[in-house]
Amino acid sequence: MEGNEMSMAFENRVFNRRSGLGGGRMGCTLVTGFLGSGKTTLLKHLLDNRGDLRLAVLVNEFADSDVDSLLLDAVRLNQAFNLSTVTLTHGCACCDVSGPFRESLQRIVDSKHNFDCLIVETSGLARPDKFVAELKEVGIHLDLTVAVVDAESLDKIINIDIVKNQLQHVDIVLLNKCDLATLGQISNAEDILEGLTGGAKVVRSQFCRVPLDLVIDCTKLQALNAKKENETVPGVLSHESLPKMVFPWYTSDNSSVQISTSGYTGNETSLGSETWSNDSLDSGFPHGASFSSATFETEVPLSLVSFQSIVLKSMRCTRSLLRAKGIIWFAEDRESRFVLQWSGLKRVEAISGHPWESSPKSCVVLIGTDNSELQAIILQLSASADYPLEVSSEPGNLREHARCFAGMVSGDGRFKEPLLHKEPLVIFGLKGSPLRGVKESRLNGALMRVVNGKGKIFLTATSSGEDYNLQILLDEDSSVTEAWDEIRSATSIVVSKLCKNFCPCRSDLAAHVH
Ligand SMILES: Nc1nc2c(ncn2[C@@H]2O[C@H](COP(=O)(O)OP(=O)(O)OP(=O)(O)O)[C@@H](O)[C@H]2O)c(=O)[nH]1
């Protein structure tokens, strides 16, 4: 579609909505975007703010494990609507989306739930045009296609064919992760998008927090004004995963570790023909990259000490890892169910929110362009499950480190009083600032991202309601003073960024800045 037609499509959509031409039919939005750009984050935002809207959501996954449905709690939500989750068993959803996908669409069309809108999230490696054709085939009217783009990393991945393809047929681009990107990166990304999309509407966002009516064409949006009743009117998620193309098993001595891999090469691939540089993500990806995925599963807890000192280090050194996500059960914090995310420019986080609802386990999916690098990481993950517990959980000097670090935090008025009940983990965090409307979660989330982004130490986080705490585990090789210096310097960056628009006469601001 040319730029003009694209703008007209957008205007028609707005006009139709205003004039009520949408009638009672189910709307449909297709969400596309490269791996880790924020598509699932957009879905969560829509589900959290749907009010009385009845949303049906279809999620398509590249890897052979349904990690997205774990992350989105799909099964529980599906059960609420008496729908089962869906697994693709034939064909690769990146190039062939018929079969189970069409059946899922048909089920949604035929369902008695009168959905207001269907949201289809394609996998990060899918070509949206295939989905468009399939929707048309089933008679679902596609209102608009939304692409989510990582503002920080767009210029590094723009040579990948699939990325270009995803951007060519969109009505709206959410230029996401603007909190991580510099102004230069944002305006550079906007230039790239203007050239590639032929004039689609580009909207800057952080965590895809955009008004719902920007991405959902639905005549029932007034329902949003009604009281939120998320529990009684759930959205629906139906998950699809790709077929297992290779499925070797690996079993370590004391755990059942399952490793599986799948591979996909885009239609237009021609590895090595263009500007492929092997240096790192910073050097950009090739125009015809081929992708593969590997899945790691175990019911034995992983050592956090080993995870941060070995696995993460190795992930940071890889040249081809594009995405990692999953659930992790750490031996040092067995009650918590951590969600691991690795995306964009080697951004990593592990946040625990929901408690375990079934037996604890770890399940991590890796996606990249070099299968041997993925396998090396999988082996390290399995070694973390075998890591001797006495090394990771015992010992005096870990506790000493923890207490020493807690003492330092305690002496800094910007922080809440640290907690040691999970020793050798130290639980700590910045105080929120109610006067300035800066929530603890925002401050501490930003602090975690700055610290983890530097890659010297690794912070995990726990969030529960309004509480948002950070956790640090200093192993024997760590220097407590160096770790504290890292935290303090990151704190200054975060506080000055988040607080710069506020009046310095406020006492709680003064406490943070000084
Ligand atoms: N800092 C920051 N992180 C973000 C933002 N949006 C999403 N993220 C994080 O980016 C990571 C990936 O986000 P997802 O929503 O899972 O990305 P996705 O596009 O669904 O990923 P795939 O389905 O694997 O392609 C998660 O850790 C998100 O919390 C943002 O605006 N800012």
The ligand as a MOL file (V3000), in Angstrom:
LIG
                    3D

  0  0  0     0  0            999 V3000
M  V30 BEGIN CTAB
M  V30 COUNTS 32 34 0 0 0
M  V30 BEGIN ATOM
M  V30 1 N 12.3300 -0.4370 29.0520 0
M  V30 2 C 11.3140 -0.8620 28.3080 0
M  V30 3 N 11.0920 -2.1780 28.1960 0
M  V30 4 C 10.0230 -2.5670 27.4640 0
M  V30 5 C 9.1580 -1.6620 26.8190 0
M  V30 6 N 8.2150 -2.3660 26.1690 0
M  V30 7 C 8.4630 -3.6640 26.4080 0
M  V30 8 N 9.5570 -3.7970 27.1900 0
M  V30 9 C 10.2000 -5.0180 27.6610 0
M  V30 10 O 10.7540 -5.6830 26.5220 0
M  V30 11 C 10.7390 -7.0880 26.7370 0
M  V30 12 C 10.0850 -7.7650 25.5520 0
M  V30 13 O 8.7330 -7.3430 25.4720 0
M  V30 14 P 7.5940 -8.2760 24.8460 0
M  V30 15 O 6.3180 -7.5130 24.9320 0
M  V30 16 O 7.6220 -9.6090 25.4460 0
M  V30 17 O 8.1010 -8.3500 23.3430 0
M  V30 18 P 7.4560 -9.1850 22.1340 0
M  V30 19 O 7.4950 -8.3250 20.9510 0
M  V30 20 O 6.1130 -9.7130 22.5150 0
M  V30 21 O 8.4780 -10.3630 22.0260 0
M  V30 22 P 8.3430 -11.6880 21.0960 0
M  V30 23 O 6.9460 -12.1880 21.2440 0
M  V30 24 O 9.3440 -12.6180 21.6390 0
M  V30 25 O 8.6470 -11.2620 19.7310 0
M  V30 26 C 10.0050 -7.2830 28.0610 0
M  V30 27 O 10.9640 -7.3870 29.0800 0
M  V30 28 C 9.2240 -6.0030 28.2410 0
M  V30 29 O 8.9580 -5.6800 29.6050 0
M  V30 30 C 9.4300 -0.2630 26.9490 0
M  V30 31 O 8.7730 0.6100 26.3830 0
M  V30 32 N 10.5200 0.0650 27.7040 0
M  V30 END ATOM
M  V30 BEGIN BOND
M  V30 1 1 1 2
M  V30 2 2 2 3
M  V30 3 1 2 32
M  V30 4 1 3 4
M  V30 5 2 4 5
M  V30 6 1 4 8
M  V30 7 1 5 6
M  V30 8 1 5 30
M  V30 9 2 6 7
M  V30 10 1 7 8
M  V30 11 1 8 9
M  V30 12 1 9 10
M  V30 13 1 9 28
M  V30 14 1 10 11
M  V30 15 1 11 12
M  V30 16 1 11 26
M  V30 17 1 12 13
M  V30 18 1 13 14
M  V30 19 2 14 15
M  V30 20 1 14 16
M  V30 21 1 14 17
M  V30 22 1 17 18
M  V30 23 2 18 19
M  V30 24 1 18 20
M  V30 25 1 18 21
M  V30 26 1 21 22
M  V30 27 2 22 23
M  V30 28 1 22 24
M  V30 29 1 22 25
M  V30 30 1 26 27
M  V30 31 1 26 28
M  V30 32 1 28 29
M  V30 33 2 30 31
M  V30 34 1 30 32
M  V30 END BOND
M  V30 END CTAB
M  END
